Each structure stands twice: as C-alpha cells, then as structure tokens.
C-alpha cells in the first residue's frame, strides 16, 4: 500500500457503502458479501480494481490523514438524510424520511516492508415514519502481511454486525430487519517462482442469524446459521508487466448446525475451478476475467453443476471519463426453508465523469437473477442510480444520489420472500474527514 493515493482510502469507505446499499436493495447473502464491507488499506480484505475517475487520486482534495508514529489514521464522519419510498420493500409501499450516521476510522502502516491495517465503522439508520425498521450495524477488521524472503504471509480477521431487510433477492418477509453476525478469519501465503506466483489461501466464516417475526409471529432464523470453510490456491503467470494468466481452484464446505426438525439439511461441499487473465494496458482498457465451473454436492439434495464467472472491465476513453462493468455468476445459499440454494447472476455497468476537477457525476445500472435449485422459482432484480459528488475541500465532500430498485418473480408465502416491489431512495450525504 502506498502513501501517494490517500484519496482511495478516503473514498473507499463511501464506495463500500454504495456497494452494501446495492446488496441490500437487490443483492444476496453469499460469500462475496464479506469483501464488500472493507475499504482498501486492510491487508487480507483490500481489493485492487482498476483506478477510475472516482477512485483515483485528487491531490488537492485528498484528506491528509493524521500521522501517529509509523501509522496513518483517516477518521471520517458521514451523515445522510433522504427519503425512502418503500422501506418495507413490499407491493404496498410505505415511505419514510431516513437519517444515516456513519463514523469510521481507518489505520494503516507506512513501513517499507510488511504491512498492517485496521478498520472500524458504525452505521446507524433511522426511519422517522417507521421506527421499527431502525438498525445499527458495525464492522471491525484487522489484517497484516509479513514478508518472508520473497514470500508474503497475510492474515486477517473481522467481526461484522449487520441486519438483513426485506429488499433483496431471496429475502425473508420479516416484520423488521433480521440481525446477522459474521466472524471471519482468512489467510494466504504468496510464493513467487520466476514469472509464476502460487498463493494457497484459506478462510473460515461463521454466520449467525438473530430472531425474526413474520406477520407478528416468531420465526426463528437459526436454521440459516452456517459455518463456511474455504481453501484454495491461485496460480498467476506474468507474461508481461501488469498482464497475467490466472488459475484458481477452491474447495468450499458449508455446515448448517441448526436444521429445523423435519427439514432436510442444507450442508454442502463445492468444488470450483476457474481460468482467466488480468490484463492492464496502462492506457485505456483493463480486464479481469475468470471463467470456470462449480460442482456443488448437497447432503440431502441432488448435486448441482453450474458455469461460474467473475469478471470486470474498465474503459477510460479520456482522462475525464471511466466506464466500468462487472459480471458474476455463482451458486449461493438460500434463505427459504427446504431450498438448497440458487444460481445467482449479477451484471452492473457504471459511468463516472469528471465534470469539473472537484465535481464528479456518476450513473449505474444493474441486473440480478436468482434461479433456485429445488423448486423455488426464479427472481429478478434491477437497480439504477444517479449521483453527483462535490469535493468541496480536503475535509468536506458532499454527494447527492438517487437509486431506483425493484424485484419481480418473488414468492410471498411465509418463509419465502417479501413479494414484488419497486423502491426509490434519495440521499444527500456530507462526509467529513481529516
């Protein structure tokens, strides 16, 4: 991690917030959820997508941070006010004004070798018209990497407290958001061999759901509790600078310890193999593509094989504009009782344009599709958003966003999803940071 791009550390939590919003509006609760809660700067959780107009350095507007010995700290306070047209995400909309308060602190080391990072955040959401939907979420994560000769060992851990509302694909029609706690530990060991780098990795995550009510009646969600164990290896071959061939193999085991009496267990073991490339021509285009397949073997359901993909591309036709696209297809776990899982496909297109040096305009559209494996039907989700960000100075950023989302094909029986809906969310956000 370098000190020449502090703006990415400033804007990353805001980007993370937008991703989480998209997941809650039209998302899923699969393994990819974890990586969406962490900004760049925490070893083991950081991502390295292509730099866009929104994420690149803006030296005159970058927060300087606070130096404390060998560490740098980036405190931030974000406050949003706006209107949600359909808080319950139902076919009978009930709207409310909403207020969000999100303090956070990112710490990162500045050592020439090795690295350490930590991130702490809270997110308090209040609805003036529907106080039963209020929730407070939090994230704590730490990570570090140690250089051992030419090798690199990375370890990270996180505690996440979130709430799932009724707005996603495969959502539970609960009367109020369902508490969710995730404990995550992961590690990797990168070993270079000439042009090759081989990285074994592992991850353990414990998902625990709180109590819920549906139609005023208690509906325990403990049957969704699961322990997920992942192990794999990534092999990277660099045939030219910033141009790599990739091979990924993963083993994913999921155990559900609280299966309801009379219901089949959703325990499973998945095997993934993907091939692809990471190509950056340092000018206009960047591609990152992984294609392959997954075989998911269930303890109580028939096995399922599926084509899977993880891909992103960015196009920078000028220094003022970036167009980015992502596509993913995976097998995810279902919240519905007696349903083993679903094949989840997501596509997203985003445009960021630097209208002025300190004014950035953004627009995005996204599509989601969930095809349930055991008679659960098919659901579709859509999202479209517009936004404008004003970089007032190093310490104050102001943004206005408008999101439109919806779900169709949803089931409405108890224990199923909350039904088809349309939703509008407008927010004005002020970010204060040092």
N, C-alpha and C positions, 0 to 999 in steps of 0.2 A: 504494500500500500504506500502511496507517495503523498507528499505534502503539497504538490503542485495542483491538486484538484480538490480543494476543500469543498467546493460548491456541490460536488457529487455527494458528499457526506451530508450537506445541508439539505439538498433536495431529495435525497434518497428516502428519508422517512415520509416525506409528502407523497412520493411515488408509491411507497409501500401502502400508505393509507388509501390511495386510489385503488390499488390492486385488491386490498381487503374489501373495499366497498363493492367492487365488481364481483368478487367471490360471494359476498353476502347477497347481492342482488340477483345474480344469475350464475352462481358458482356451484362448487361441490366440495365435499369434505374429505378429499383424498390425500394421498401422501404429499402431493405438490403444495398443499396448503401451508405446510411448515415454512418453506423457504420464502413465502410471501410476507412474513412478519419482520424480516430483518433487513436493515439497510446495509449498504457497502461499508465495510470497516470492521466487521466481526469475523475473524478467521473461522472457517468452517461453515459459515452461513452466507458469506458475501457472494454475490453473483457478479459476472463481468460481461454484461451485454455491450453491444456497440454503443459508442457515445453518440447521443442525439443532441439536437438543438436544446432540448430541455435539460439534459443531464450534463452537458459539457461545462467546462469552467467558464465563469464570467468574473474575471479577476477584480473588476471594480465593484462588484456586488456580492462577492463571496464573504460570508462570515469568517472572521479571523480566528475564532476559537480562543480558548484560554489555555495557556501553557502551564503545566504543573510538573516541573522536573522533566523527565523524559516522555511525559504523556501530554496529549492534547485532548481537551474536552470541548464538546459542542452542545451546550444546553439550548433547548428550544421550547417555546410555548405556542401552541396553535389553538386558536379559538374560531369556531364556525357557527354561523347562525343561518337558518334557512327554513324551507318548508318541504315536508314530505307528503305527497298527495295520497299515499296508500300505505300507512305504517304497518298494517297487518297483512299486506300482500294478499288480498282476497278479492273475490269478484264483486264485493260490496265495499268500495273504498271508504276509508276513514282517514282523513288527513290531520296533520298537526304541525305546528311550528316545532323546530328542533334546535337544540343547542349542544354543541360538542366542545369539550375542552380536552386537549391532548398535550400534556407536558412530557418531555423526553430528554434523555441525556445520553450522548454517545462519547465513549472514551476510546482512544487509540494510541498505541505506542509509536515512537519515532525512532526505533532502533535501526541500525544499519543491517543487522541480522536478526532473525526471529521476529515475531510479531505477537501483539496481544490486543484484543478489543473487547469492549463490553457495551451493552445497550440496555437501557431501562426506559420503559414508557408506560403511561396510563392513558386510557381513553374513556372519558365519561360522557355518555349520551343521554340527554333529557328530552322528553316529549311533553310539551305543555298541555296538550289535549288528551294524551293517553299515558299517564304516568306509570301504568303497569308495564309499559314497554321500556322503561328506563333500564340502563345497564352500565356497569363499569368493567372495563377489560384492562388487562395488563400483560406486559411481556418483560422478561428478564433473560438476557442471554450473555454468555461469555465464551470466548474462544481464543485459542493461541496456536501458534505454529513454531516449531523448533527446527532449525537447520542442522542436520547431522551429516557432515561432509557435504556431498551434493544432494543428498536426500532431504525430504521435508516431511516431518510428522505434524499433523494438525488434529487437534482435539477441540470439541465444542459441546456446550450443554445449554439447554434453555428450559424455561418454565413459562407456559402460556396459559392465561386465563381468558377465555372468550365466551361469547354467547352466540348461539345459532338462532336466527329468527326464521320466519315462515317464507322467506323470499327466494330461496334457492331452488334449483332442480333437486328433486327427491327430498324436499323439506318436510318436516313434521308439522302438522297443523296444530301446534301448541298455542295455548292462550297467551303466553308470554315467552320471551327468548329462553332457550334451553342452555343452562350453564355447561361449559366444556373446558376441561383442563387437560393440557398436554405436557408431558415430561419427555424431553428429547435429549439424547446423547448420541454423538457421532464422532467418527474419526477417520483419518485417511493417512496413507504413507506413500508419498510420491518418490519414485526411484527412476532417475534418468539413465539411459543406456545409449549414448550417442544421440541419434535422431529420435530414439524411442523414449517415452516416459510411461512407466507402468505404475498405476496407482490402485492398490487394494483399498477398499473402504467398507465401513460398516455403520449401521445406525439402529438405535433402539428407541422406539417411541411408545409411550403409554397413554392411551386416550380414555378419559373418564367423563361420562355424561351425568349431569345432575337430574333432579326430579323435574317432571313437567306435568301440566294438566291439559287435557283436550276436552273442550266442551264443558269445562268445570269439573271433570272427573280426573282423579290421579292417574297418571300414565307413566310408570317408571321407564326411564331410558337406559337403565343399567345393562340391558341386553345388548346395547351398542358398544359397551366398553370393550376395548381390544388392546392387545399387546402386539406391536408390529416389529419384527426383526428383519433387517435387510443386510445383505452382504453382497459385495460385487467387486469387480475390477474394471478399470478403464485403461485402455492402451491408446496412446497418442503417438502418431508418427509425423514429425515435422519435415515435410519435403521442401519447404521454403519458409522464410520468416513470416509468421502470422498465417501460415497455411498448413493445416494439419488434417490427417486422416484419423478417424476415431473408431474404436471398437469398445462396446460396453456390454458387460454381462452382469445380471443381477439375480439374486435369489431373495424372494420376499415371503416370509411366513407370518400369518395372522392367526391369533388365537383369541376367541371370544369366551371368557370365563363365566359369563352370567347369562347364558342362553335361557330363554323362558321355558318353563315346563311345557312339554308337548310340541315345541317348535324345534325344527332341525338346526343344528349348529351351523354357523357360517364360517367356521375355521377353513383356512385355505393355504395353499402353497403355490406361489407363482414363480415362473422362470421367464426372464426377459433376455433377449439378445438383440443388440442394435448395432448397426454400422452407419457411418456418416463422415462428415467433414466439417471443419471450421475454417472458413476462407475469408480473409480480410485483405482487400487490395489497397488499403490505406488511402483511398480516394473517395469513390462513390458508393461502392457496394460492400456489404458484409453478409455472409451466410453462415448459419449454424444449423446443420440438419442431421438428425438421427432417425433412421428407419429400421424397423425390425418387427419382431413378434413377441407375444406373451402367451404362455400356456398356464392357465390358472386351474389348479386341481382343488376341488372342494371336498370336504369330508362327507357332506350329506347331499350334495347336488352333483349333477353331471358336470364334467370338465368343460372348460371353455377356452378356445384358442382365438386370438384376435391379432390383427395387424395393429401396430402401435407406431406413433411418430412423435418426435419432439423437434420442432423447427422454428427458427426465427430468421428474419432477414431485415436489413435496413438499407435504405436508398437515400443518399444525400445529393440531390440534383444541384444544390447550390449551398453556399455557406449559411444560408438563411432558413433552409427547409430540410426536414428529415421525415421520411416515410418509413414506418416500421410495421412489420407483420409477424404474427405468431400463429402457430398451428400445433395442436396436440391431440393425441388420441390415446387413451389409456383405459384400463379396467379399474373401476373404483368400487368402494363398499357402499351398500345401500342402507338407508335408514329405515326402510319398510320391513316389517316383520315377515319372515318367511321368504325373503328375496335375497338371493346370494350376492348380487352386485349388479353393476351396469357398465356398459361401454360408454365412455364419456368422450365426446369430441368437441373441441373448442377452437374457434378461429377469431382473430382480432386484427384490425387494421387501424393504425393511428398516424396522424399527421401533426407535426409540431412546426410552427412557423415563427421566426423571429421578426415580428412586425417592426419593432424598434429594438435597440440594443437592450432595453430594460422592459420590453413588453413582448410576451410570448403567447401566441394563440395555439390552441390545440383542439383537435376533433378526433373522435374514435367511434368505431362500430364493432360489435362483437356478436357472434352467434354461438350457441351451445346446443348440444343434443345428447340426451341420455337414453340409451336403449337397454332396458332391463333384461337380465338374462333368464329370469324364471317367471314369465308371465306378468311382469309388472308394467308392460306397455312402453310407450315412448313419450318423452317430454322434450320440448324445445324452449330455449331461452334466447332473448335478444336484449341488447343494450346499445345505446347510442349516447354519446356525450359531447358537450362543447365546453371549452374552458378558456379563460384568459388569466395570465399571471403578470402582475406588475412588480418588478424588482425595484422597490422604492429606494432602498439603500442597502448597505451590508446587513443591517439588523432587522429590516422590515420588508416582508413580501406579502402581497395581497393577491388573492385569486378569487375568481367567480366561476362556478361550474354549474352545469345543468345536465342531469342524467335522465334518460328515459329507458325503462326496462320493462320486461314482461315475460311471462311463462305461459305456455299453452300445452295442451295434452296432459295436464296434471290430473291425478286421482284425488277424490275428495272424501273417501270413506275414512273412518277413524283409523289412525295409524298410518295413513297414506299421506300424500302431500296436501297442501292447503288450497289447491284449485287454481284455475287460470286467473291471471290478473294482469293489470297494467299499472305502472308506477312512474311518478315524476319526482325528482329530487333536485332542488335548487339550493345552493350553498354559497355564502360569502365567507371567505376564510382569511384570517390575519395570522401570519407566522412571525413570531418574534424570536430572535436568536442572537447569540454573541459569537 
